[in-house]
Amino acid sequence: MKRRNDKYNNHLLKSYETVMDFAFRKMVYATSVYSAIEKGKIIPDVVGTSKTVMIDLTKYGAYKFQVRNPDKSAMIRWYLSVGYEIKGKKAQRKAQAILFQSSKKSL
């Protein structure tokens, strides 16, 4: 038997992301997201008592940053160096493949 409010329990998890998750998915540095917020191009929501800043994917999921041909391997290394945990098996495999490919090119 389904509860009446089940569809609302997971709404926040499916339609919102933290700034770091949003930046990683868009393959930009977090400073780019914060500068877009500062310019008013992205309006974040503050969620919960911990004052976590979240990005509404229903509004800004298709937002395009002005980044051209980013060095993805350098960006992934930066995210790992700041302690960002890559979520999802698919994203982890993709990151490992990019890092492996860049290491093969340098040889």
Long-range contacts (C-beta under 8 A, 24 or more apart in sequence): 12-47, 12-54, 15-56, 15-57, 15-58, 16-45, 16-47, 16-54, 16-55, 16-56, 16-57, 17-54, 17-55, 17-57, 18-52, 18-53, 18-54, 18-55, 19-44, 19-53, 19-54, 19-55, 20-79, 20-84, 21-87, 22-55, 22-57, 22-60, 24-79, 24-84, 24-86, 24-91, 26-63, 26-65, 27-67, 27-70, 27-72, 27-75, 28-65, 28-67, 28-70, 28-75, 29-75, 29-78, 32-65, 32-67, 36-63, 36-65, 72-98, 72-102, 73-98, 73-99, 73-101, 73-102
